[in-house]
Amino acid sequence: MIRLLGFTMTFVVRTMCNDVVMAQKTQVVLTDDIDGSEATQTVTFAFQGVSYEIDLNDDHASALEESFHDWIESARKVTGSRGTKPRRSGVSAGASGSGRDLNEVRAWLRSNGHEVADRGRVSQTLLEEYDKAH
C-alpha cells in the first residue's frame, strides 16, 4: 500500500497460472488531507490566481464551505477564462510605452527614406532620429 498526494493505492499483482492471467485489482482510496481519515470528495478552489485541490471527508468539506461562505457571498463570480488572463494596460496597439504613436513614427521614417516593418519593434536608433526631428 502506498500513500501519495492524498490518496492511497492498493495494488494486487497479476499472477499467472498455467500461462493464464488470473486477476488484477487496483483500488484508489481518497485520504483526507487534514487528518488522514478516508476522504469522500476532492474539493477544488482558487485563491489569487492559483488553483488548489484538497481531498476531504464530509465534515471537513462542510467546514471549508462554511468558512468560505461569507467571502463568496460578497465576491463577484468570474466565468470563462477572463479571470486567468493578465489584464492589458491601456496602451493601444499603435502606441509605445514612451507615449509615441508608432504608426506616426513609422510613417515619418518611411517618408525620410527608412525601411520599417508595419508591425513589431522599431529600433532605438530610429526612434532617437525621430525624436531629434520632433
NUKOL-362433 format. One record per residue (C-alpha): x, y, z. Coordinates in steps of 0.25 Angstrom, whole numbers, plus 5000, padded with zeros to 4 digits. Example, Ala and Ser with C-alpha at 12.3 -4.5 7.8 and 13.67 -1.06 7.14 Angstrom:
<rs>
504949825031505549965029
</rs>
This chain:
<rs>
500050005000500650144996500150275001500350384991499850524990498550504998498150364993498550224995498750124984498649974987499249884977498949734975499949684966499549594954499849454955500049344945499549204946499749114934500049234925498749294929498649434935497749414947497249554953497749694955497149794964497449944966496750014977496850164979496450214993496450364995497050405008496650535016497850635015497550695028497450575038497750445029496350385030495650335018495250455009493950455001494250564991495250654985494950804987495550904976495751054979496551164975497251284982498051394976498051324962498551194968497651074967497650964978497050834981496950764994496350624998495350645010494350555017492950615018493150685032494450755027493750795013492650855021493550935030494350985018493051025011492551095023493851175025493751225010492251255011492351405015493451435005492751364994491451444997492251574996493051534983492851544968492751414961493751404949493351324937494151274926495651294925495551444928496051424942497251354937497851444927498651564931497951704929498551784918499051924920498252044914499352054903498852044889499451954878499952074871500652144884501952114890502252114905502852254903501552304898502052314884501052274873501852174866500952174854501252324852502752294855502752184844502152284834503152394837504252294836503752244823503652384817505052404821505652284814505652174824505052034823504152004834503251884837501751904839501851834852502851794863503951874870504552004864506052014867506552104877507452174867506252204858505352254870506452344874506552404860505052424860505152494874506252594869505452634857504152664866
</rs>
